[in-house]
Amino acid sequence: MKYSELEKLITQTTSCSFFRNGSRHPIWRNPGTGDFFEMSYHKSQEVKIGTLKNIIKKSGVKLK
């Protein structure tokens, strides 16, 4: 999965939104839990498995 696909999935299925630009990565926030997570500026890059699991956990995305 690419970062652009993940971003689209998160914005369509959760209430998470962009919070601010960090020093290296954009920071997103899940208002339901108050968790913050980092995405990437490189939208066409594949998301590594560990990073994907962490983002899914913090964003609350439900995968089928």
PDB file with SEQRES, HELIX, SHEET and CRYST1 records, atoms N, CA, C and O in Angstrom:
SEQRES   1 A   64  MET LYS TYR SER GLU LEU GLU LYS LEU ILE THR GLN THR          
SEQRES   2 A   64  THR SER CYS SER PHE PHE ARG ASN GLY SER ARG HIS PRO          
SEQRES   3 A   64  ILE TRP ARG ASN PRO GLY THR GLY ASP PHE PHE GLU MET          
SEQRES   4 A   64  SER TYR HIS LYS SER GLN GLU VAL LYS ILE GLY THR LEU          
SEQRES   5 A   64  LYS ASN ILE ILE LYS LYS SER GLY VAL LYS LEU LYS              
HELIX    1 AA1 TYR A    3  THR A   13  1                                  11    
HELIX    2 AA2 ILE A   49  SER A   59  1                                  11    
SHEET    1 AA1 3 SER A  17  ASN A  21  0                                        
SHEET    2 AA1 3 PRO A  26  ASN A  30 -1                                        
SHEET    3 AA1 3 ASP A  35  GLU A  38 -1                                        
CRYST1    1.000    1.000    1.000  90.00  90.00  90.00 P 1           1          
ATOM      1  N   MET A   1       0.842  -1.167   0.000  1.00  0.00           N  
ATOM      2  CA  MET A   1       0.000   0.000   0.000  1.00  0.00           C  
ATOM      3  C   MET A   1       0.892   1.236   0.000  1.00  0.00           C  
ATOM      4  O   MET A   1       1.901   1.297   0.702  1.00  0.00           O  
ATOM      5  N   LYS A   2       0.503   2.193  -0.785  1.00  0.00           N  
ATOM      6  CA  LYS A   2       1.265   3.444  -0.863  1.00  0.00           C  
ATOM      7  C   LYS A   2       0.705   4.441   0.146  1.00  0.00           C  
ATOM      8  O   LYS A   2      -0.433   4.309   0.595  1.00  0.00           O  
ATOM      9  N   TYR A   3       1.512   5.436   0.498  1.00  0.00           N  
ATOM     10  CA  TYR A   3       1.084   6.443   1.456  1.00  0.00           C  
ATOM     11  C   TYR A   3      -0.151   7.199   0.963  1.00  0.00           C  
ATOM     12  O   TYR A   3      -1.013   7.563   1.763  1.00  0.00           O  
ATOM     13  N   SER A   4      -0.241   7.435  -0.336  1.00  0.00           N  
ATOM     14  CA  SER A   4      -1.413   8.147  -0.863  1.00  0.00           C  
ATOM     15  C   SER A   4      -2.679   7.321  -0.664  1.00  0.00           C  
ATOM     16  O   SER A   4      -3.730   7.873  -0.339  1.00  0.00           O  
ATOM     17  N   GLU A   5      -2.591   5.992  -0.858  1.00  0.00           N  
ATOM     18  CA  GLU A   5      -3.736   5.117  -0.658  1.00  0.00           C  
ATOM     19  C   GLU A   5      -4.119   5.051   0.819  1.00  0.00           C  
ATOM     20  O   GLU A   5      -5.300   5.061   1.164  1.00  0.00           O  
ATOM     21  N   LEU A   6      -3.117   4.985   1.680  1.00  0.00           N  
ATOM     22  CA  LEU A   6      -3.354   4.932   3.118  1.00  0.00           C  
ATOM     23  C   LEU A   6      -4.007   6.224   3.605  1.00  0.00           C  
ATOM     24  O   LEU A   6      -4.933   6.186   4.416  1.00  0.00           O  
ATOM     25  N   GLU A   7      -3.533   7.354   3.119  1.00  0.00           N  
ATOM     26  CA  GLU A   7      -4.095   8.648   3.499  1.00  0.00           C  
ATOM     27  C   GLU A   7      -5.568   8.744   3.075  1.00  0.00           C  
ATOM     28  O   GLU A   7      -6.408   9.231   3.831  1.00  0.00           O  
ATOM     29  N   LYS A   8      -5.861   8.285   1.884  1.00  0.00           N  
ATOM     30  CA  LYS A   8      -7.230   8.301   1.379  1.00  0.00           C  
ATOM     31  C   LYS A   8      -8.125   7.400   2.236  1.00  0.00           C  
ATOM     32  O   LYS A   8      -9.249   7.778   2.566  1.00  0.00           O  
ATOM     33  N   LEU A   9      -7.636   6.223   2.593  1.00  0.00           N  
ATOM     34  CA  LEU A   9      -8.380   5.285   3.430  1.00  0.00           C  
ATOM     35  C   LEU A   9      -8.653   5.883   4.805  1.00  0.00           C  
ATOM     36  O   LEU A   9      -9.762   5.765   5.325  1.00  0.00           O  
ATOM     37  N   ILE A  10      -7.657   6.518   5.391  1.00  0.00           N  
ATOM     38  CA  ILE A  10      -7.804   7.112   6.720  1.00  0.00           C  
ATOM     39  C   ILE A  10      -8.819   8.254   6.696  1.00  0.00           C  
ATOM     40  O   ILE A  10      -9.672   8.336   7.580  1.00  0.00           O  
ATOM     41  N   THR A  11      -8.739   9.127   5.705  1.00  0.00           N  
ATOM     42  CA  THR A  11      -9.646  10.273   5.670  1.00  0.00           C  
ATOM     43  C   THR A  11     -11.089   9.862   5.359  1.00  0.00           C  
ATOM     44  O   THR A  11     -12.024  10.542   5.781  1.00  0.00           O  
ATOM     45  N   GLN A  12     -11.279   8.770   4.632  1.00  0.00           N  
ATOM     46  CA  GLN A  12     -12.631   8.335   4.277  1.00  0.00           C  
ATOM     47  C   GLN A  12     -13.296   7.517   5.369  1.00  0.00           C  
ATOM     48  O   GLN A  12     -14.521   7.540   5.483  1.00  0.00           O  
ATOM     49  N   THR A  13     -12.525   6.792   6.178  1.00  0.00           N  
ATOM     50  CA  THR A  13     -13.119   5.864   7.137  1.00  0.00           C  
ATOM     51  C   THR A  13     -12.993   6.293   8.593  1.00  0.00           C  
ATOM     52  O   THR A  13     -13.619   5.682   9.459  1.00  0.00           O  
ATOM     53  N   THR A  14     -12.209   7.319   8.889  1.00  0.00           N  
ATOM     54  CA  THR A  14     -12.045   7.766  10.272  1.00  0.00           C  
ATOM     55  C   THR A  14     -12.205   9.278  10.354  1.00  0.00           C  
ATOM     56  O   THR A  14     -12.366   9.957   9.341  1.00  0.00           O  
ATOM     57  N   SER A  15     -12.159   9.782  11.560  1.00  0.00           N  
ATOM     58  CA  SER A  15     -12.235  11.238  11.752  1.00  0.00           C  
ATOM     59  C   SER A  15     -10.837  11.835  11.919  1.00  0.00           C  
ATOM     60  O   SER A  15     -10.704  12.989  12.326  1.00  0.00           O  
ATOM     61  N   CYS A  16      -9.801  11.067  11.612  1.00  0.00           N  
ATOM     62  CA  CYS A  16      -8.421  11.549  11.710  1.00  0.00           C  
ATOM     63  C   CYS A  16      -8.179  12.640  10.666  1.00  0.00           C  
ATOM     64  O   CYS A  16      -8.766  12.635   9.584  1.00  0.00           O  
ATOM     65  N   SER A  17      -7.304  13.566  11.022  1.00  0.00           N  
ATOM     66  CA  SER A  17      -6.993  14.644  10.088  1.00  0.00           C  
ATOM     67  C   SER A  17      -5.564  15.118  10.297  1.00  0.00           C  
ATOM     68  O   SER A  17      -4.929  14.852  11.317  1.00  0.00           O  
ATOM     69  N   PHE A  18      -5.093  15.826   9.293  1.00  0.00           N  
ATOM     70  CA  PHE A  18      -3.759  16.416   9.365  1.00  0.00           C  
ATOM     71  C   PHE A  18      -3.729  17.386  10.538  1.00  0.00           C  
ATOM     72  O   PHE A  18      -4.648  18.188  10.707  1.00  0.00           O  
ATOM     73  N   PHE A  19      -2.663  17.315  11.356  1.00  0.00           N  
ATOM     74  CA  PHE A  19      -2.541  18.176  12.528  1.00  0.00           C  
ATOM     75  C   PHE A  19      -1.557  19.307  12.277  1.00  0.00           C  
ATOM     76  O   PHE A  19      -1.902  20.479  12.435  1.00  0.00           O  
ATOM     77  N   ARG A  20      -0.308  18.958  11.879  1.00  0.00           N  
ATOM     78  CA  ARG A  20       0.708  19.966  11.589  1.00  0.00           C  
ATOM     79  C   ARG A  20       1.884  19.300  10.895  1.00  0.00           C  
ATOM     80  O   ARG A  20       1.992  18.074  10.862  1.00  0.00           O  
ATOM     81  N   ASN A  21       2.766  20.130  10.340  1.00  0.00           N  
ATOM     82  CA  ASN A  21       3.996  19.625   9.760  1.00  0.00           C  
ATOM     83  C   ASN A  21       5.021  19.448  10.868  1.00  0.00           C  
ATOM     84  O   ASN A  21       5.275  20.366  11.649  1.00  0.00           O  
ATOM     85  N   GLY A  22       5.599  18.270  10.928  1.00  0.00           N  
ATOM     86  CA  GLY A  22       6.654  18.007  11.891  1.00  0.00           C  
ATOM     87  C   GLY A  22       7.994  18.357  11.280  1.00  0.00           C  
ATOM     88  O   GLY A  22       8.064  18.879  10.168  1.00  0.00           O  
ATOM     89  N   SER A  23       9.058  18.068  12.011  1.00  0.00           N  
ATOM     90  CA  SER A  23      10.387  18.383  11.497  1.00  0.00           C  
ATOM     91  C   SER A  23      10.756  17.495  10.310  1.00  0.00           C  
ATOM     92  O   SER A  23      11.454  17.939   9.398  1.00  0.00           O  
ATOM     93  N   ARG A  24      10.287  16.235  10.317  1.00  0.00           N  
ATOM     94  CA  ARG A  24      10.595  15.330   9.218  1.00  0.00           C  
ATOM     95  C   ARG A  24       9.366  14.778   8.505  1.00  0.00           C  
ATOM     96  O   ARG A  24       9.432  14.435   7.324  1.00  0.00           O  
ATOM     97  N   HIS A  25       8.242  14.691   9.219  1.00  0.00           N  
ATOM     98  CA  HIS A  25       7.039  14.070   8.664  1.00  0.00           C  
ATOM     99  C   HIS A  25       5.806  14.867   9.066  1.00  0.00           C  
ATOM    100  O   HIS A  25       5.804  15.517  10.111  1.00  0.00           O  
ATOM    101  N   PRO A  26       4.752  14.824   8.242  1.00  0.00           N  
ATOM    102  CA  PRO A  26       3.497  15.439   8.648  1.00  0.00           C  
ATOM    103  C   PRO A  26       2.881  14.639   9.793  1.00  0.00           C  
ATOM    104  O   PRO A  26       2.948  13.410   9.800  1.00  0.00           O  
ATOM    105  N   ILE A  27       2.294  15.322  10.743  1.00  0.00           N  
ATOM    106  CA  ILE A  27       1.717  14.672  11.908  1.00  0.00           C  
ATOM    107  C   ILE A  27       0.199  14.724  11.800  1.00  0.00           C  
ATOM    108  O   ILE A  27      -0.382  15.774  11.525  1.00  0.00           O  
ATOM    109  N   TRP A  28      -0.429  13.583  12.020  1.00  0.00           N  
ATOM    110  CA  TRP A  28      -1.879  13.449  11.971  1.00  0.00           C  
ATOM    111  C   TRP A  28      -2.382  13.163  13.386  1.00  0.00           C  
ATOM    112  O   TRP A  28      -1.624  12.713  14.245  1.00  0.00           O  
ATOM    113  N   ARG A  29      -3.679  13.432  13.618  1.00  0.00           N  
ATOM    114  CA  ARG A  29      -4.260  13.239  14.935  1.00  0.00           C  
ATOM    115  C   ARG A  29      -5.578  12.485  14.837  1.00  0.00           C  
ATOM    116  O   ARG A  29      -6.396  12.734  13.952  1.00  0.00           O  
ATOM    117  N   ASN A  30      -5.762  11.556  15.771  1.00  0.00           N  
ATOM    118  CA  ASN A  30      -7.028  10.855  15.909  1.00  0.00           C  
ATOM    119  C   ASN A  30      -7.778  11.519  17.055  1.00  0.00           C  
ATOM    120  O   ASN A  30      -7.409  11.323  18.213  1.00  0.00           O  
ATOM    121  N   PRO A  31      -8.827  12.304  16.772  1.00  0.00           N  
ATOM    122  CA  PRO A  31      -9.518  13.033  17.836  1.00  0.00           C  
ATOM    123  C   PRO A  31     -10.263  12.126  18.814  1.00  0.00           C  
ATOM    124  O   PRO A  31     -10.514  12.530  19.950  1.00  0.00           O  
ATOM    125  N   GLY A  32     -10.616  10.926  18.404  1.00  0.00           N  
ATOM    126  CA  GLY A  32     -11.319   9.994  19.280  1.00  0.00           C  
ATOM    127  C   GLY A  32     -10.458   9.498  20.424  1.00  0.00           C  
ATOM    128  O   GLY A  32     -10.933   9.356  21.551  1.00  0.00           O  
ATOM    129  N   THR A  33      -9.183   9.231  20.137  1.00  0.00           N  
ATOM    130  CA  THR A  33      -8.274   8.697  21.149  1.00  0.00           C  
ATOM    131  C   THR A  33      -7.231   9.699  21.593  1.00  0.00           C  
ATOM    132  O   THR A  33      -6.601   9.528  22.637  1.00  0.00           O  
ATOM    133  N   GLY A  34      -7.045  10.746  20.801  1.00  0.00           N  
ATOM    134  CA  GLY A  34      -6.010  11.728  21.117  1.00  0.00           C  
ATOM    135  C   GLY A  34      -4.620  11.304  20.670  1.00  0.00           C  
ATOM    136  O   GLY A  34      -3.639  11.983  20.972  1.00  0.00           O  
ATOM    137  N   ASP A  35      -4.526  10.179  19.948  1.00  0.00           N  
ATOM    138  CA  ASP A  35      -3.234   9.684  19.460  1.00  0.00           C  
ATOM    139  C   ASP A  35      -2.745  10.500  18.270  1.00  0.00           C  
ATOM    140  O   ASP A  35      -3.533  10.979  17.454  1.00  0.00           O  
ATOM    141  N   PHE A  36      -1.443  10.644  18.194  1.00  0.00           N  
ATOM    142  CA  PHE A  36      -0.787  11.289  17.059  1.00  0.00           C  
ATOM    143  C   PHE A  36       0.023  10.234  16.327  1.00  0.00           C  
ATOM    144  O   PHE A  36       0.551   9.310  16.945  1.00  0.00           O  
ATOM    145  N   PHE A  37       0.124  10.371  15.004  1.00  0.00           N  
ATOM    146  CA  PHE A  37       0.962   9.473  14.217  1.00  0.00           C  
ATOM    147  C   PHE A  37       1.524  10.229  13.035  1.00  0.00           C  
ATOM    148  O   PHE A  37       0.957  11.226  12.586  1.00  0.00           O  
ATOM    149  N   GLU A  38       2.649   9.741  12.536  1.00  0.00           N  
ATOM    150  CA  GLU A  38       3.340  10.389  11.423  1.00  0.00           C  
ATOM    151  C   GLU A  38       3.037   9.676  10.121  1.00  0.00           C  
ATOM    152  O   GLU A  38       2.963   8.448  10.075  1.00  0.00           O  
ATOM    153  N   MET A  39       2.863  10.449   9.073  1.00  0.00           N  
ATOM    154  CA  MET A  39       2.723   9.920   7.730  1.00  0.00           C  
ATOM    155  C   MET A  39       4.013  10.271   6.987  1.00  0.00           C  
ATOM    156  O   MET A  39       5.048  10.480   7.621  1.00  0.00           O  
ATOM    157  N   SER A  40       3.969  10.337   5.669  1.00  0.00           N  
ATOM    158  CA  SER A  40       5.150  10.660   4.882  1.00  0.00           C  
ATOM    159  C   SER A  40       4.803  11.685   3.814  1.00  0.00           C  
ATOM    160  O   SER A  40       3.671  11.755   3.336  1.00  0.00           O  
ATOM    161  N   TYR A  41       5.794  12.470   3.455  1.00  0.00           N  
ATOM    162  CA  TYR A  41       5.626  13.414   2.350  1.00  0.00           C  
ATOM    163  C   TYR A  41       5.697  12.695   1.010  1.00  0.00           C  
ATOM    164  O   TYR A  41       5.236  13.234   0.003  1.00  0.00           O  
ATOM    165  N   HIS A  42       6.258  11.499   0.973  1.00  0.00           N  
ATOM    166  CA  HIS A  42       6.474  10.748  -0.264  1.00  0.00           C  
ATOM    167  C   HIS A  42       5.258   9.871  -0.545  1.00  0.00           C  
ATOM    168  O   HIS A  42       5.237   8.694  -0.185  1.00  0.00           O  
ATOM    169  N   LYS A  43       4.260  10.440  -1.182  1.00  0.00           N  
ATOM    170  CA  LYS A  43       2.971   9.772  -1.390  1.00  0.00           C  
ATOM    171  C   LYS A  43       3.058   8.529  -2.261  1.00  0.00           C  
ATOM    172  O   LYS A  43       2.242   7.620  -2.110  1.00  0.00           O  
ATOM    173  N   SER A  44       4.020   8.466  -3.163  1.00  0.00           N  
ATOM    174  CA  SER A  44       4.110   7.317  -4.061  1.00  0.00           C  
ATOM    175  C   SER A  44       4.955   6.184  -3.479  1.00  0.00           C  
ATOM    176  O   SER A  44       5.109   5.141  -4.113  1.00  0.00           O  
ATOM    177  N   GLN A  45       5.492   6.377  -2.301  1.00  0.00           N  
ATOM    178  CA  GLN A  45       6.352   5.372  -1.662  1.00  0.00           C  
ATOM    179  C   GLN A  45       5.498   4.330  -0.935  1.00  0.00           C  
ATOM    180  O   GLN A  45       4.466   4.655  -0.347  1.00  0.00           O  
ATOM    181  N   GLU A  46       5.945   3.082  -0.985  1.00  0.00           N  
ATOM    182  CA  GLU A  46       5.260   2.000  -0.276  1.00  0.00           C  
ATOM    183  C   GLU A  46       5.471   2.156   1.230  1.00  0.00           C  
ATOM    184  O   GLU A  46       6.546   2.548   1.684  1.00  0.00           O  
ATOM    185  N   VAL A  47       4.421   1.840   1.996  1.00  0.00           N  
ATOM    186  CA  VAL A  47       4.500   1.902   3.453  1.00  0.00           C  
ATOM    187  C   VAL A  47       5.072   0.577   3.944  1.00  0.00           C  
ATOM    188  O   VAL A  47       4.583  -0.486   3.561  1.00  0.00           O  
ATOM    189  N   LYS A  48       6.094   0.630   4.781  1.00  0.00           N  
ATOM    190  CA  LYS A  48       6.675  -0.592   5.340  1.00  0.00           C  
ATOM    191  C   LYS A  48       5.676  -1.226   6.298  1.00  0.00           C  
ATOM    192  O   LYS A  48       4.856  -0.529   6.896  1.00  0.00           O  
ATOM    193  N   ILE A  49       5.745  -2.544   6.444  1.00  0.00           N  
ATOM    194  CA  ILE A  49       4.759  -3.306   7.207  1.00  0.00           C  
ATOM    195  C   ILE A  49       4.651  -2.819   8.655  1.00  0.00           C  
ATOM    196  O   ILE A  49       3.538  -2.603   9.134  1.00  0.00           O  
ATOM    197  N   GLY A  50       5.741  -2.644   9.352  1.00  0.00           N  
ATOM    198  CA  GLY A  50       5.714  -2.197  10.743  1.00  0.00           C  
ATOM    199  C   GLY A  50       5.105  -0.815  10.885  1.00  0.00           C  
ATOM    200  O   GLY A  50       4.335  -0.556  11.810  1.00  0.00           O  
ATOM    201  N   THR A  51       5.452   0.066   9.969  1.00  0.00           N  
ATOM    202  CA  THR A  51       4.901   1.421   9.964  1.00  0.00           C  
ATOM    203  C   THR A  51       3.408   1.380   9.678  1.00  0.00           C  
ATOM    204  O   THR A  51       2.636   2.100  10.311  1.00  0.00           O  
ATOM    205  N   LEU A  52       2.999   0.553   8.740  1.00  0.00           N  
ATOM    206  CA  LEU A  52       1.586   0.417   8.390  1.00  0.00           C  
ATOM    207  C   LEU A  52       0.785  -0.071   9.590  1.00  0.00           C  
ATOM    208  O   LEU A  52      -0.284   0.466   9.881  1.00  0.00           O  
ATOM    209  N   LYS A  53       1.288  -1.080  10.287  1.00  0.00           N  
ATOM    210  CA  LYS A  53       0.596  -1.611  11.466  1.00  0.00           C  
ATOM    211  C   LYS A  53       0.446  -0.538  12.541  1.00  0.00           C  
ATOM    212  O   LYS A  53      -0.607  -0.426  13.168  1.00  0.00           O  
ATOM    213  N   ASN A  54       1.490   0.245  12.752  1.00  0.00           N  
ATOM    214  CA  ASN A  54       1.461   1.299  13.760  1.00  0.00           C  
ATOM    215  C   ASN A  54       0.441   2.381  13.388  1.00  0.00           C  
ATOM    216  O   ASN A  54      -0.332   2.822  14.238  1.00  0.00           O  
ATOM    217  N   ILE A  55       0.437   2.803  12.132  1.00  0.00           N  
ATOM    218  CA  ILE A  55      -0.503   3.833  11.688  1.00  0.00           C  
ATOM    219  C   ILE A  55      -1.942   3.326  11.772  1.00  0.00           C  
ATOM    220  O   ILE A  55      -2.831   4.064  12.196  1.00  0.00           O  
ATOM    221  N   ILE A  56      -2.178   2.090  11.377  1.00  0.00           N  
ATOM    222  CA  ILE A  56      -3.518   1.511  11.448  1.00  0.00           C  
ATOM    223  C   ILE A  56      -4.002   1.448  12.893  1.00  0.00           C  
ATOM    224  O   ILE A  56      -5.156   1.764  13.183  1.00  0.00           O  
ATOM    225  N   LYS A  57      -3.127   1.045  13.783  1.00  0.00           N  
ATOM    226  CA  LYS A  57      -3.476   0.951  15.205  1.00  0.00           C  
ATOM    227  C   LYS A  57      -3.831   2.322  15.779  1.00  0.00           C  
ATOM    228  O   LYS A  57      -4.836   2.461  16.476  1.00  0.00           O  
ATOM    229  N   LYS A  58      -3.018   3.325  15.492  1.00  0.00           N  
ATOM    230  CA  LYS A  58      -3.237   4.649  16.059  1.00  0.00           C  
ATOM    231  C   LYS A  58      -4.380   5.407  15.392  1.00  0.00           C  
ATOM    232  O   LYS A  58      -5.033   6.232  16.032  1.00  0.00           O  
ATOM    233  N   SER A  59      -4.624   5.137  14.123  1.00  0.00           N  
ATOM    234  CA  SER A  59      -5.695   5.844  13.426  1.00  0.00           C  
ATOM    235  C   SER A  59      -7.060   5.206  13.653  1.00  0.00           C  
ATOM    236  O   SER A  59      -8.082   5.879  13.529  1.00  0.00           O  
ATOM    237  N   GLY A  60      -7.091   3.907  13.985  1.00  0.00           N  
ATOM    238  CA  GLY A  60      -8.355   3.226  14.208  1.00  0.00           C  
ATOM    239  C   GLY A  60      -9.022   2.739  12.946  1.00  0.00           C  
ATOM    240  O   GLY A  60     -10.223   2.471  12.950  1.00  0.00           O  
ATOM    241  N   VAL A  61      -8.272   2.617  11.862  1.00  0.00           N  
ATOM    242  CA  VAL A  61      -8.812   2.133  10.587  1.00  0.00           C  
ATOM    243  C   VAL A  61      -9.185   0.662  10.734  1.00  0.00           C  
ATOM    244  O   VAL A  61      -8.423  -0.127  11.294  1.00  0.00           O  
ATOM    245  N   LYS A  62     -10.351   0.303  10.233  1.00  0.00           N  
ATOM    246  CA  LYS A  62     -10.791  -1.087  10.235  1.00  0.00           C  
ATOM    247  C   LYS A  62     -10.556  -1.656   8.840  1.00  0.00           C  
ATOM    248  O   LYS A  62     -11.180  -1.220   7.872  1.00  0.00           O  
ATOM    249  N   LEU A  63      -9.650  -2.635   8.740  1.00  0.00           N  
ATOM    250  CA  LEU A  63      -9.373  -3.282   7.460  1.00  0.00           C  
ATOM    251  C   LEU A  63     -10.255  -4.513   7.315  1.00  0.00           C  
ATOM    252  O   LEU A  63     -10.540  -5.202   8.295  1.00  0.00           O  
ATOM    253  N   LYS A  64     -10.681  -4.782   6.103  1.00  0.00           N  
ATOM    254  CA  LYS A  64     -11.545  -5.941   5.839  1.00  0.00           C  
ATOM    255  C   LYS A  64     -10.737  -7.182   5.677  1.00  0.00           C  
ATOM    256  O   LYS A  64     -11.293  -8.256   5.450  1.00  0.00           O  
TER     257      LYS A  64                                                      
END                                                                             
